[in-house]
Amino acid sequence: MKKNTLILVTLLLVLVVALSACSKPAAIKIATDATFAPFEFTNDAGDLVGFDIDLMNAIAEKAGFEFEWVNVPFDSVLAGLSECQYDAAIAAISISDERKQAMLFSAPYLDAGLVVVVNAETTDIAGIEDLKGKVVAAQLGTTGEMAAQEIEGVTYKPYDSYELAFLELANKGVDAVIADNPLAMGYIAANPEKIKAVGDILNNEQYGIAICKNNADLQAKIDGALKELIDSGFVAELAGTYIK
């Protein structure tokens, strides 16, 4: 009898644990690529920091949901999100019609636009019209890559991160880099003696938070919180802190 009671108690405990686990919602996963300073990068302690990191944390707090970060390369961010491996992603992601076919987007939170960056000693490139015959770099999977590939007569050189692309530019390994203006300004501010922007901003891109195409509820929560943070001036304060 005691043996049967022990078995019954054990089975009940297993059932309680199983039901408890089932009742917990799956953790929301937010993807990023921490190579886009000042938007997302890691500090000396290995923590994720930056404009986008602070913004997403504030959105989650205001919207009342918890999440976990997933740090992966940028092309994996977009590929994974298109398959809903992640619930959302924030990584200086430009909103585009092509991307809207594979994922949802929040309202825009920052104006971006592409710019041409060259070595500080360069004198023969004044804008995109001077790139024919040049070696032009960008990060894999970005709108900068798309723009570089569309320029007639250039040799396109892809990089896994803009950090590597700008380092190569500073060392004169490529002739130019095409990147988002806010991102480029951050690298230029840190290395004004090595690289510079030339010409006009190439287009009118905006950053948005990308969301799994099957999760309109999360999109609504993010948009609601984001609007409050924009209206309160919080997003403008972040821009003042991180974008020089």
Sequence and secondary structure as in RCSB ss.txt:
>XXXX:A:sequence
MKKNTLILVTLLLVLVVALSACSKPAAIKIATDATFAPFEFTNDAGDLVGFDIDLMNAIAEKAGFEFEWVNVPFD
SVLAGLSECQYDAAIAAISISDERKQAMLFSAPYLDAGLVVVVNAETTDIAGIEDLKGKVVAAQLGTTGEMAAQE
IEGVTYKPYDSYELAFLELANKGVDAVIADNPLAMGYIAANPEKIKAVGDILNNEQYGIAICKNNADLQAKIDGA
LKELIDSGFVAELAGTYIK
>XXXX:A:secstr
 HHHHHHHHHHHHHHHHHHHHHHS   EEEEE TTBTTTBEE TTS EESHHHHHHHHHHHHHT  EEEEE  HH
HHHHHHHTTSSSEE SS B  HHHHTTSEE    EE  EEEEEETT  S  SGGG TTSEEEEETTSHHHHHHHH
STT EEEEES HHHHHHHHHTTSSSEEEEEHHHHHHHHHH TTTEEEES      EE  EE TT HHHHHHHHHH
HHHHHHTTHHHHHHHHH  
